[in-house]
Amino acid sequence: MGYRLLVVDDEKTIRDLITFRLEFHGHEVQIAENGEEALKKIQDAAPELVVLDVMMPGISGYEVCKSIKGSPETAGIKVILLTAKGGTQDEIDGKEAGADGFMSKPFRANLLIAKIDELLND
């Protein structure tokens, strides 16, 4: 049985790629193009995991992650951050924001699926 997931990225090609792979693996996927839309969908749909781009216009992925993890209603949602910046400090910032996982772009879709499965079956 699949899980409810939310994919948040301002790049349509990345959203489409991730969504296709997740749906292929039986998950129910919603998408958001930015942080503000993501926060609204998290309240409405209560996903079990969010794949979240870090660098987006408006609210950053770090801020969205902090909001998710800082609220008792959503703190249990797993968050994987995706970023084009793959430096050590970026990973530290992700951990400080409360992220459960971190992946640098470009990423391998099969590794992302494996990380999602690991977090959801933990």
C-alpha positions in Angstrom: 0.0 0.0 0.0 1.3 3.5 -0.8 1.6 6.6 1.3 0.4 10.2 0.8 3.4 12.2 -0.3 3.9 15.9 -1.2 6.5 16.9 -3.8 7.6 20.6 -3.6 9.8 22.1 -6.2 9.7 25.2 -8.3 11.0 23.3 -11.4 8.3 21.4 -13.2 10.6 18.8 -14.7 11.8 17.8 -11.3 8.3 17.7 -9.9 7.1 15.5 -12.8 10.1 13.1 -12.6 9.7 12.5 -8.8 5.9 12.3 -9.1 6.1 9.7 -11.9 8.5 7.5 -10.0 6.5 7.7 -6.7 3.2 7.0 -8.4 4.9 4.1 -10.2 5.8 2.7 -6.7 2.1 3.0 -5.6 2.2 6.3 -3.7 -0.5 9.0 -3.8 1.3 12.2 -4.8 0.4 15.8 -4.6 2.6 18.7 -5.8 3.3 22.2 -4.8 5.4 24.8 -6.7 6.5 26.9 -3.7 6.7 27.0 0.0 3.5 28.8 0.6 1.5 26.3 -1.5 3.3 23.5 0.3 2.3 24.7 3.8 -1.4 25.0 2.7 -1.4 21.5 1.1 0.3 20.0 4.3 -2.6 21.4 6.3 -5.2 20.1 3.8 -3.8 16.7 2.8 -1.7 15.6 5.8 1.0 13.8 3.8 3.2 11.3 5.5 6.3 12.5 3.8 7.4 15.7 1.9 10.1 15.9 -0.7 11.1 19.5 -0.4 13.4 21.7 -2.6 15.5 24.1 -0.6 15.9 27.0 -3.0 12.5 28.3 -4.0 11.1 31.8 -4.5 9.4 33.2 -1.4 9.6 30.8 1.5 12.7 28.5 1.4 12.6 24.8 2.0 14.5 25.3 5.2 11.7 27.6 6.5 9.0 25.2 5.3 10.8 22.3 7.1 11.1 24.3 10.3 7.3 25.1 10.1 6.5 21.4 9.6 8.7 20.2 12.4 7.8 23.1 14.8 4.1 22.3 14.9 2.7 19.5 17.0 0.1 18.7 14.3 2.7 18.1 11.6 6.0 17.3 13.5 5.6 13.6 12.6 5.7 14.2 8.8 9.0 13.0 7.3 10.9 15.6 5.3 13.6 15.0 2.6 15.3 18.2 1.4 16.6 18.4 -2.1 19.2 21.0 -3.0 21.4 22.1 -5.9 23.9 23.2 -3.2 25.5 20.1 -1.8 27.9 21.5 0.7 28.4 20.4 4.2 26.9 23.6 5.6 23.8 23.1 3.6 23.4 19.6 5.1 24.0 21.0 8.6 21.3 23.7 7.9 18.9 21.0 6.8 19.5 19.0 10.0 19.0 22.1 12.1 15.7 22.8 10.2 14.6 19.2 11.3 14.9 17.4 8.0 14.9 13.6 8.1 16.9 13.3 4.9 19.0 15.3 2.5 19.8 14.8 -1.1 21.9 16.9 -3.5 20.7 17.7 -7.1 21.2 16.1 -9.5 20.0 13.0 -7.7 19.4 9.5 -8.8 15.7 8.7 -8.7 16.2 5.2 -7.4 18.3 6.5 -4.4 15.5 9.0 -3.6 12.9 6.2 -3.7 15.1 4.0 -1.4 15.5 6.9 1.1 11.7 7.5 1.0 11.0 3.8 1.6 13.6 3.8 4.4 11.9 6.7 6.2 8.4 5.5 5.7 9.1 2.0 7.0 11.2 3.1 9.9 
